[in-house]
Amino acid sequence: MSERSKPLPSAASTEELPDEEETVTETEPSDEAESTEEEEAPEETPAPAEKPSRPPPTFKLSTFIYFFLGFLGIWMLFDTSFRNGIACALGMSNPNCPSGTSAGGLYWLIGFHSDYLLFTMAIAGALEMLITSLAYNYTTDWMKAAKVQKWSSAFRKVQMEAIRSGKKDRIAALKPHQERLTRLSSEVSIAQFKGMAITYFLLILIYTWVGLVIGGANSVQQTVALGTGSTINLASPVVFGIPWWFLIFSLYTVPFSLVFRRFLKHVWLRRYEARNRSPSLPLPAKEGAGGSA
């Protein structure tokens, strides 16, 4: 009887199976829940990169001076009375100048009482070209200007080849380089315009001053003897109403401008080379007199 009451091994195995199935059914939903939670969890999108904020424009005294001189130059070009008033303020001996104008200043330095007008024009032209050349050399980066000129010529050849090939991908690949070259060219042009603002102002001012000095001289002082025995009057017109003094003064200024600009450019390049020159390697020590043969 005791043996019959004992369960068979097969019965014990059948009783353990439901427990395994329950454990399986209990674990499966947890895996599915985790997968659904992972699917339902929103994907984290990267935050957009913040654009670097541009610094606010700062006030530059040099830029203000350039614009102010350029504005004065344009005003002097169209307003004769204003132009003559500023030129007379440099020092003048002319009855057409405003009352209170003295014959001092620049007239006292290089006017020579209107007795040597050719010499006065030569010195005035040299001073004008020296100041304008200094301003032009100060505002111009010669290395950047040379690089932009070299890159422009090289890029133009590559661009023409790409256009002749008719391939749009080659033309599109040159656009970033063209934009960069355009930006650099504009920087060089803006720097040159700054120097031209000073040049333009001084050009009108000194030409007006020289014209007033010659206009205030008498006919004897205005007469210049040529080497052939003939004479000319500096105030008399020569062609299209242009007087002799204007042509002679222009001939003075052109060579002075070339000489001063070349010289200042040469000095600037020498200083640039000395400032950016790589340090030379130390020389090897010399061997003594009793060195090995």
Steps between C-alpha positions, in 0.01 A plus 500: 500500500781732573648450158165576333462821697832628372465706177662374191799676363301593190239668712761710681641620170155591375435704812822700455423601139230756579742682730754535215231624264389757755851624538533527125176688466603730781835592341380551141270796571784680679722477190221629280432784742863599496503496120185710483639744753811529291290558188275752671792695649557808284834525329719776634569748223827689521459864591572736211839656513484859608633747248790705628376845580672778308665764711327837481663752266748719679567864430833559325641849485701421188190387308318818606791713377502321162128554446520859622785588263321329212185699575700824514662418168163451330366821657805699390460371145156656457516802733754754376470738795548219751799369304664839482433566870683183611789566259535858623512372859835337417651845451444717199567836338195540280233774507229242423558324834268574794581795722746424775709259290869553571792442269655255743480126541582304187546818297765618742683166471499436125329807347820709465282810460382363161841570347588136418169342403655200325702418809190550716304255282780245515516503882118495530480202267769315695320562832167388357637179351701422815194523726276307264765231449537460877123466537477252212789296636348499851161371384630242250616149587742438216535128567124444496467711186771297324346170608152603384638610164686171456201289610267694270711430193533130590130463581400669175686236300341213692156656469533544124603135464201388705263711289645364178463143621127554554494289816271648761664312787835662427343845484309438825817382674662836431226705668644482856841610371341780301313626808819501706691680225222758470511564874878549499481727195238715673723533808788621284272741311358646823853558630590680178185715523610616845827626354315657207281702740809679631648527151181648358471761773863612478491501120215751490641704790856542368389563141265771625773652715749512212237654271422772753869577554553542127177696466610741775838569334547787258559457127876529533514223760270282290724530195753220459783515248567189295839389378421599142462866589119497500285548809168363625252626753415230754144628542420507126304205356671260267234245392131456587531785749768315703773744612871441465558467874259203521691302238841586648388415853361164379837425342660565839268272694519191275873421546488587870210257546685217323822554692341528846267204454773273369735600780240455778390168355861382493546603866175327600601174331844510660346541845252222432780267392707582808201451732394163354842357426559158658786492751817371342657182626813539714820457308714197587791568732830541320752230563824591674830530325604160631194321366511171317618519147 
